[in-house]
Amino acid sequence: MSKNDLFQPIQFRTPLSRARGMGASRHGVSHFITERVSGLALAPLSIWGVFAALKMIGADQHTVAAWISQPLNAVLLGLLLISALIHLSNAVQVVIEDYIHGFTGKSALVIGNLFVCVLAGAIGIFSILKVALTVTGAH
């Protein structure tokens, strides 16, 4: 045993498993990476979203519509929505896979989770675009 062997982590995986890069569930690390990247994206976007929401307290509908129609605000709002829904979808899927044991129930809940998150994203992006691209006249 050499001196360098003392500092190497112990590998409990077979060489074939290490070559394929997949765990027991055959998903690899995509869920892990997606959760970490979406969480990392959510950190600054959430801070921006909280400050933006606090800034809009007490504003009327036309003021908020004018704020959303600014390109930077519309893009950041869309990014916040998409990254939050991706993070939510992955987190709920992990909970379903860990705690629901029947195949039919688990499959139905995973599909329902995906459907709800995609539907919420589509409605949210449509709403942001509709408000951002609608020409508001003087009131």
C-alpha positions in Angstrom: 0.0 0.0 0.0 1.5 3.3 -1.1 1.3 6.6 0.6 -1.1 7.9 -2.2 -3.5 5.0 -1.6 -4.3 6.4 1.9 -5.8 9.6 0.4 -8.0 7.9 -2.3 -11.7 7.4 -1.6 -12.8 3.8 -1.4 -14.8 2.8 -4.5 -17.7 0.5 -3.9 -18.8 0.4 -7.5 -17.9 -2.1 -10.1 -15.7 -1.0 -13.0 -18.6 -1.5 -15.4 -20.8 0.8 -13.3 -18.1 3.4 -13.1 -17.7 3.3 -16.9 -21.4 3.7 -17.6 -21.8 6.4 -15.0 -25.2 5.2 -13.9 -26.5 4.2 -10.5 -29.0 1.5 -9.6 -32.0 3.5 -10.9 -30.4 3.9 -14.4 -30.9 7.7 -14.2 -27.2 8.6 -13.6 -26.7 11.9 -11.9 -29.1 14.0 -14.1 -31.6 14.5 -11.3 -28.9 15.6 -8.9 -27.3 18.0 -11.3 -30.7 19.5 -12.4 -31.7 20.1 -8.8 -28.4 21.8 -8.0 -28.4 24.0 -11.1 -32.1 25.0 -10.7 -31.4 25.7 -7.0 -28.4 27.8 -7.9 -30.4 29.7 -10.5 -33.2 30.3 -8.0 -31.0 32.0 -5.4 -30.4 35.3 -7.2 -33.8 35.1 -9.1 -35.7 34.7 -5.8 -33.9 37.6 -4.2 -34.8 39.7 -7.3 -38.4 38.5 -7.2 -38.8 39.4 -3.5 -37.5 42.9 -4.0 -39.6 43.3 -7.2 -42.7 42.2 -5.4 -42.0 44.5 -2.5 -41.5 47.4 -4.9 -44.9 46.7 -6.5 -46.9 46.7 -3.2 -49.7 49.2 -3.5 -49.1 49.8 -7.3 -52.1 49.8 -9.6 -52.6 47.4 -12.5 -51.3 49.7 -15.1 -48.1 50.3 -13.1 -47.5 46.6 -12.7 -48.2 46.0 -16.4 -45.8 48.7 -17.4 -43.2 47.2 -15.1 -43.7 43.7 -16.6 -43.5 45.2 -20.2 -39.9 46.2 -19.6 -37.8 43.5 -21.4 -35.4 42.8 -18.5 -38.2 42.4 -16.0 -40.2 40.1 -18.3 -37.2 37.9 -19.0 -36.2 37.6 -15.3 -39.8 36.9 -14.3 -40.0 34.1 -16.9 -36.6 32.7 -15.8 -37.8 32.7 -12.2 -41.0 30.9 -13.1 -39.3 28.3 -15.3 -36.5 27.5 -12.8 -38.9 27.3 -9.9 -41.1 24.9 -11.8 -38.2 22.7 -12.8 -36.9 22.6 -9.3 -40.4 21.9 -8.0 -41.0 19.1 -10.5 -37.7 17.4 -9.7 -38.2 17.7 -5.9 -41.7 16.4 -6.0 -40.7 13.5 -8.3 -38.0 12.5 -5.8 -40.5 12.5 -3.0 -42.9 10.4 -5.0 -40.3 7.9 -6.0 -39.0 7.6 -2.4 -42.3 7.3 -0.6 -44.9 5.8 -3.0 -44.3 2.1 -3.4 -47.0 0.9 -5.8 -46.1 1.0 -9.4 -49.4 2.3 -10.7 -49.8 5.0 -8.1 -46.2 6.0 -8.4 -46.5 6.2 -12.2 -49.7 8.2 -12.1 -48.3 10.7 -9.6 -45.1 11.2 -11.5 -47.1 11.8 -14.8 -49.5 14.1 -12.9 -46.6 16.0 -11.4 -45.1 16.6 -14.8 -48.4 17.6 -16.3 -49.2 20.1 -13.6 -45.7 21.7 -13.7 -45.8 21.9 -17.5 -49.3 23.4 -17.5 -48.4 25.9 -14.9 -45.3 26.9 -16.9 -47.2 27.3 -20.1 -49.9 29.4 -18.4 -47.3 31.5 -16.6 -45.2 32.2 -19.7 -48.3 32.9 -21.7 -49.5 35.4 -19.0 -46.1 37.1 -18.8 -45.9 37.4 -22.6 -49.5 38.6 -22.9 -49.0 41.4 -20.3 -45.5 42.3 -21.6 -46.6 42.5 -25.3 -50.0 44.1 -24.8 -49.9 47.7 -25.7 -51.3 49.7 -22.8 -53.1 52.9 -23.6 -53.6 55.9 -21.4 -56.2 55.5 -18.8 
